[in-house]
Amino acid sequence: MYCSKCGKEIPEGKNVCENCGAKCNNVENIPPEYKPISMWGYFGYQILFAIPILGWILLLIFALGGARNKNVRNFAASYFCVFIIFIIIIAICASMGVGVSFFEALKSM
């Protein structure tokens, strides 16, 4: 690994550059429960949580603490909140008859 400030090589296991004293943000030194999720990881979880029944069950499990990684747990919790808001909006629209009037308008065309 190389220092982002001076470009010198930093020995394995060190968090500080011996040349310039800059601290390095080494992902390998992060505990496993805080490891960042890659873009493809987030994409995969998006697809997984979008599966109708199984995905929603896994969403609940991950959101309520079933994932060891804090980033996955936080992503699942935020996805769960958006899912609940979406369900509430659908319920409000259905109770106001918004969907029914839309389909009636389509039938009359």
C-alpha positions as CSV (number, residue, x, y, z in Angstrom):
1,M,0.0,0.0,0.0
2,Y,1.2,3.5,-0.8
3,C,0.7,6.8,1.0
4,S,-1.9,9.0,-0.6
5,K,0.1,12.2,0.5
6,C,3.7,11.5,-0.4
7,G,3.5,8.3,-2.5
8,K,6.0,6.2,-0.4
9,E,5.2,2.6,0.3
10,I,3.7,1.9,3.7
11,P,4.7,-1.4,5.4
12,E,2.0,-4.0,6.0
13,G,0.1,-3.4,9.2
14,K,1.1,0.2,9.6
15,N,-1.5,3.0,9.8
16,V,0.9,5.9,9.6
17,C,3.4,6.8,6.8
18,E,6.9,6.7,8.1
19,N,8.0,9.3,5.6
20,C,5.5,12.1,6.1
21,G,3.5,11.0,9.1
22,A,0.1,11.0,7.3
23,K,-2.5,8.6,8.6
24,C,-3.7,6.1,6.0
25,N,-7.3,4.9,5.8
26,N,-6.7,1.3,5.2
27,V,-9.8,-0.8,4.5
28,E,-8.0,-3.9,5.7
29,N,-7.8,-2.4,9.2
30,I,-11.6,-1.9,9.5
31,P,-13.3,-4.6,11.6
32,P,-15.4,-7.0,9.6
33,E,-18.7,-5.7,11.0
34,Y,-17.9,-2.2,9.5
35,K,-16.5,-3.2,6.1
36,P,-17.9,-1.0,3.4
37,I,-20.2,-2.6,0.8
38,S,-19.3,-2.3,-2.9
39,M,-21.6,-0.7,-5.4
40,W,-22.4,-4.2,-6.8
41,G,-23.1,-5.3,-3.2
42,Y,-25.8,-2.6,-2.9
43,F,-27.1,-3.5,-6.3
44,G,-27.4,-7.2,-5.3
45,Y,-29.2,-6.3,-2.1
46,Q,-31.6,-4.1,-4.1
47,I,-32.5,-7.0,-6.3
48,L,-32.7,-9.4,-3.4
49,F,-35.1,-7.1,-1.4
50,A,-37.3,-6.6,-4.5
51,I,-38.3,-10.2,-4.7
52,P,-41.9,-10.3,-3.6
53,I,-42.2,-12.6,-0.5
54,L,-38.8,-14.0,0.1
55,G,-37.1,-10.7,-0.4
56,W,-39.4,-9.0,2.1
57,I,-38.8,-11.7,4.7
58,L,-35.0,-11.3,4.2
59,L,-35.4,-7.5,4.4
60,L,-37.0,-7.8,7.8
61,I,-34.4,-10.2,9.0
62,F,-31.5,-8.0,7.8
63,A,-33.2,-4.8,9.1
64,L,-33.8,-6.2,12.5
65,G,-30.3,-7.3,13.1
66,G,-29.8,-10.5,11.1
67,A,-26.8,-9.1,9.3
68,R,-23.4,-9.0,11.0
69,N,-22.2,-6.0,8.9
70,K,-23.5,-2.7,10.2
71,N,-23.6,-1.2,6.7
72,V,-25.9,-4.0,5.4
73,R,-28.1,-3.6,8.5
74,N,-28.4,0.1,8.0
75,F,-29.1,-0.3,4.3
76,A,-31.8,-2.9,5.0
77,A,-33.3,-0.6,7.7
78,S,-33.5,2.4,5.3
79,Y,-34.9,0.2,2.6
80,F,-37.5,-1.1,5.0
81,C,-38.5,2.5,5.9
82,V,-38.9,3.4,2.2
83,F,-40.9,0.2,1.7
84,I,-43.3,1.1,4.6
85,I,-43.7,4.7,3.3
86,F,-44.5,3.3,-0.1
87,I,-47.2,0.9,1.3
88,I,-48.7,3.8,3.3
89,I,-48.9,6.0,0.2
90,I,-50.5,3.1,-1.8
91,A,-53.1,2.6,1.1
92,I,-53.9,6.3,1.1
93,C,-54.4,6.4,-2.6
94,A,-56.5,3.3,-2.6
95,S,-58.7,4.6,0.2
96,M,-59.3,7.8,-1.8
97,G,-60.1,5.9,-4.9
98,V,-57.2,7.2,-7.0
99,G,-56.5,3.9,-8.6
100,V,-60.2,3.2,-9.4
101,S,-60.7,6.6,-11.1
102,F,-57.5,6.0,-13.2
103,F,-58.8,2.6,-14.4
104,E,-62.3,4.0,-15.1
105,A,-60.7,6.7,-17.3
106,L,-58.8,4.1,-19.2
107,K,-61.9,2.1,-19.8
108,S,-63.8,5.1,-21.2
109,M,-61.1,5.8,-23.8
